[in-house]
């Protein structure tokens, strides 16, 4: 096995795969409303995803995260997890989910080889949950979190996108969960993203979030729970959980980026916040050899940029794909 090294000497060992563009929610920062969805034939088949992962593993990829859309909404998703878990060299399989179907599938997913989950949750209030996501499913998400703990999908991380005037008054409520229930909460700065329905949503800088949390006690830096994300972790006094902060807007983390992405329609994407892509699906379906697929993966690594252009100082590049196709 050889390591994948990009032009900036970063080792790439992490593959994020969007398995569907469909979702059972319509969150304000992700949904594209009436934009057309991909057809069944446009979406990568499970066997194709398995082959991509197998080839990537032979090149140094060791960690896989499955996303969407909502990955658990795709039929037989447990089967895909099992297929990936059988690939030599993959030592970590994780899923990012909205949690609605997690209580139903958590036990099967654990048995199939899933190691851990990240659950997107932006509010603890039922009516607000309906406003942000378009669905009355908060109880299902909370049940999913509890079941994930029960079956051992640890660490369970809660991803919270902070939006001024929409949910930033709940920052302390989420922070307290790390003390009272041992949650691992990660606050994520809102990113303006392409044509999605995020008009009027304002970023709350991480420095401000941390300042607000200080009323609960001093934030002590800690080694975060297992995973490969860019969060910086802290703990409050008496906390069994942790607080993570992800700062794509105010302090980007491109220098340590270790990932490639595969879109739901089969394109290799070096960066979430850029438009560079390598077409992969048609090559897969044309009978290409493993060596030809390896060449495409190498190309994707070679075109990774030093950093993205989404920040408070630089005009953001307009991302042409909706988030639900790329995967969060």
C-alpha positions in Angstrom: 0.0 0.0 0.0 1.3 3.4 -0.9 0.4 6.7 0.7 -1.6 9.4 -1.2 0.3 12.7 -0.9 -1.0 15.9 -2.5 1.0 18.8 -3.9 1.1 20.4 -0.5 2.5 17.3 1.2 -0.7 16.4 3.0 -1.4 12.7 3.3 -4.9 11.8 2.1 -6.4 8.9 4.0 -10.0 9.8 4.4 -12.9 9.3 1.8 -16.3 10.9 2.3 -19.0 9.3 0.1 -22.4 10.7 -0.6 -24.6 7.7 -1.2 -27.8 9.6 -2.2 -29.0 13.1 -2.9 -32.4 12.4 -1.3 -33.3 13.4 2.2 -36.3 13.2 4.5 -35.8 16.8 5.7 -35.4 20.2 4.0 -33.0 22.1 6.2 -32.6 25.8 5.4 -28.9 25.7 4.7 -29.0 22.5 2.6 -32.3 22.2 0.7 -32.5 23.4 -2.8 -36.3 23.5 -2.9 -37.6 22.5 -6.3 -34.2 21.8 -8.0 -34.3 18.5 -9.9 -33.1 15.4 -8.1 -30.8 12.8 -9.7 -32.3 9.8 -11.4 -31.8 6.2 -10.2 -29.3 5.5 -12.9 -27.3 8.7 -12.0 -26.5 7.4 -8.5 -23.6 5.2 -7.9 -24.5 1.5 -7.2 -23.4 -0.1 -4.0 -21.1 -2.4 -6.0 -19.5 0.7 -7.6 -19.0 2.3 -4.2 -17.5 -0.8 -2.8 -15.0 -1.0 -5.8 -14.0 2.6 -5.3 -13.3 2.1 -1.6 -11.4 -1.1 -2.3 -9.2 0.6 -4.9 -8.8 3.6 -2.7 -7.8 1.4 0.3 -5.0 -0.1 -1.8 -3.7 3.5 -2.2 -3.7 4.5 1.4 -7.3 5.4 2.3 -8.1 3.9 5.7 -11.2 5.8 6.8 -14.6 6.2 5.2 -17.6 8.4 6.0 -20.9 7.8 4.4 -23.2 10.8 3.9 -26.1 12.0 1.8 -28.7 13.6 1.4 -29.7 11.3 4.2 -27.8 8.0 3.9 -30.1 5.9 6.0 -33.0 6.8 3.6 -31.4 4.8 0.8 -32.8 1.2 0.7 -30.5 -1.5 2.0 -28.0 1.0 3.4 -27.0 -1.6 6.1 -25.8 -3.8 3.2 -23.4 -1.1 1.9 -21.9 -0.7 5.4 -21.3 -4.5 5.5 -19.7 -4.4 2.0 -17.3 -1.7 3.0 -16.5 -3.3 6.4 -15.2 -6.4 4.5 -12.5 -4.3 2.6 -9.0 -4.9 3.8 -7.3 -1.7 5.0 -10.4 0.2 6.1 -10.2 0.6 9.8 -12.9 3.2 10.4 -16.4 3.5 9.0 -18.7 6.4 10.1 -22.0 7.9 9.0 -23.3 11.4 9.1 -27.1 11.3 9.5 -30.0 13.5 10.6 -30.9 10.7 13.0 -34.5 10.3 12.1 -34.1 6.6 11.1 -31.2 5.9 13.4 -33.2 4.2 16.2 -34.6 1.8 13.7 -31.3 0.8 12.1 -28.6 1.5 14.8 -28.3 -2.1 16.0 -28.1 -3.5 12.4 -25.5 -0.9 11.4 -23.3 -1.7 14.4 -23.5 -5.4 13.6 -22.7 -4.7 10.0 -19.4 -2.9 10.9 -20.3 0.7 11.5 -18.1 2.3 14.2 -19.7 5.6 15.0 -22.1 8.3 13.9 -22.4 12.1 13.6 -25.9 13.4 14.1 -27.0 16.8 12.7 -29.2 18.6 15.2 -29.5 22.4 15.2 -32.2 22.9 17.9 -33.6 21.2 21.0 -37.0 22.9 20.5 -39.8 21.1 18.6 -41.4 24.0 16.8 -38.0 25.5 15.9 -36.9 22.1 14.6 -39.9 22.1 12.3 -39.0 25.6 11.0 -35.4 24.8 10.4 -35.8 21.3 8.9 -39.4 21.3 7.5 -40.3 18.2 9.6 -41.8 17.4 13.0 -39.1 14.8 13.8 -37.2 16.0 16.8 -38.4 13.1 19.0 -37.1 10.7 16.4 -33.7 12.3 16.4 -33.4 12.2 20.2 -34.5 8.6 20.1 -31.8 7.9 17.5 -29.1 9.5 19.7 -30.1 7.4 22.7 -30.2 4.2 20.6 -26.8 4.9 19.1 -25.4 5.1 22.6 -27.1 1.9 23.7 -25.7 -0.1 20.8 -22.2 1.3 21.1 -21.8 3.6 18.1 -19.4 5.7 20.0 -18.5 8.4 20.1 -21.9 9.9 19.1 -21.2 13.4 17.9 -23.9 16.1 17.6 -23.3 18.6 14.8 -24.9 22.0 15.4 -24.8 24.7 12.7 -25.1 28.0 14.6 -27.2 30.7 12.8 -27.8 34.1 14.2 -31.4 34.9 15.0 -32.4 31.3 14.3 -30.8 29.1 16.9 -27.9 31.0 18.5 -30.0 31.5 21.7 -29.6 27.7 22.3 -25.8 27.7 22.4 -25.8 27.3 26.2 -28.5 24.6 26.1 -26.3 22.5 23.9 -23.2 23.2 25.9 -25.0 22.1 29.1 -25.7 18.7 27.4 -22.0 18.0 27.6 -22.3 18.2 31.4 -25.7 16.7 32.1 -25.7 13.9 29.5 -22.1 13.6 28.3 -22.8 14.7 24.7 -20.1 15.5 22.3 -21.4 18.7 20.7 -19.6 20.3 17.7 -20.6 23.9 16.9 -20.1 24.6 13.2 -19.9 28.0 11.6 -22.6 28.5 9.0 -21.2 28.5 5.4 -23.0 30.3 2.5 -23.3 27.6 -0.1 -24.2 27.9 -3.7 -27.9 28.1 -4.6 -29.3 26.5 -1.5 -32.0 28.2 0.5 -29.9 30.1 2.9 -30.8 33.7 2.2 -30.7 35.8 5.3 -28.8 33.3 7.4 -25.8 34.9 9.2 -22.7 33.2 10.5 -21.9 33.4 14.2 -18.1 33.4 14.6 -16.7 30.7 16.9 -15.0 33.3 19.1 -18.4 34.7 19.9 -19.8 31.2 20.6 -16.9 30.5 23.0 -17.4 33.8 24.7 -21.0 33.1 25.4 -20.2 29.6 26.8 -17.7 31.0 29.3 -20.6 31.8 31.7 -20.8 28.1 32.3 -17.1 27.8 33.2 -13.6 27.9 31.7 -13.1 26.0 28.5 -10.2 23.6 28.9 -8.6 22.3 25.7 -8.8 18.5 25.4 -8.0 15.7 23.0 -11.3 15.2 21.2 -13.2 11.9 20.7 -12.2 9.6 18.0 -12.6 10.9 14.5 -10.9 12.7 11.6 -12.7 16.0 11.5 -11.2 19.5 11.9 -12.8 20.4 15.2 -10.8 21.8 18.1 -12.1 20.3 21.4 -12.7 21.7 24.9 -14.4 20.6 28.1 -16.4 22.5 30.7 -15.8 21.8 34.4 -17.5 18.6 35.5 -18.3 17.6 31.9 -18.0 14.0 30.6 -18.6 15.1 27.1 -16.9 17.7 24.9 -17.4 20.9 22.9 -15.9 21.0 19.5 -15.6 24.0 17.2 -15.4 23.9 13.4 -14.3 27.2 11.8 -14.6 27.1 8.0 -15.3 30.9 7.9 -13.1 32.5 10.5 -10.1 30.1 10.8 -9.9 27.6 7.9 -8.2 24.2 8.5 -7.1 23.5 4.9 -3.5 22.9 6.0 -4.5 19.6 7.7 -7.1 18.5 5.1 -6.8 14.7 4.6 -9.8 13.9 2.5 -11.4 13.3 -0.9 -15.1 13.3 -1.6 -17.2 11.2 -3.9 -20.5 12.8 -4.9 -23.7 10.8 -5.1 -23.5 10.8 -8.9 -19.9 9.6 -9.0 -17.5 12.5 -9.2 -14.3 12.7 -7.2 -14.2 16.1 -5.5 -11.0 17.3 -3.8 -12.7 20.1 -1.8 -16.2 20.7 -0.5 -15.9 24.4 -1.2 -14.5 24.3 -4.7 -15.9 23.2 -8.0 -13.0 21.0 -9.2 -14.2 17.5 -10.0 -12.9 14.3 -11.7 -15.6 12.3 -13.4 -15.5 8.7 -12.1 -18.8 7.0 -12.7 -18.7 6.7 -16.5 -15.2 5.3 -16.3 -16.4 2.7 -13.8 -19.2 1.7 -16.1 -17.1 1.5 -19.2 -15.2 -1.5 -18.0 -12.1 0.4 -16.8 -9.3 -1.5 -15.0 -8.3 -0.9 -11.4 -5.2 0.9 -12.6 -7.4 3.4 -14.6 -9.5 4.1 -11.5 -6.3 4.6 -9.5 -5.2 7.2 -12.1 -8.4 9.2 -11.6 -7.9 9.1 -7.8 -4.4 10.3 -8.2 -5.6 13.1 -10.5 -8.1 14.2 -7.8 -5.4 14.3 -5.2 -3.1 16.2 -7.6 -5.6 19.0 -8.1 -6.4 19.6 -4.4 -5.9 23.3 -3.7 -3.8 24.7 -0.9 -6.9 26.2 0.6 -10.5 27.1 -0.2 -11.7 30.6 -0.9 -14.5 30.9 1.6 -13.7 33.3 4.4 -14.6 36.7 5.8 -11.9 38.4 3.8 -12.2 36.6 0.4 -15.2 36.7 -1.9 -16.6 33.1 -1.8 -16.4 31.0 -4.9 -19.9 30.1 -6.0 -20.2 26.4 -5.4 -22.2 25.1 -8.3 -23.5 21.9 -6.7 -26.0 21.8 -3.9 -24.8 20.4 -0.6 -27.2 17.4 -0.7 -25.3 16.0 -3.7 -21.8 16.5 -2.4 -22.5 15.3 1.2 -21.7 17.3 4.3 
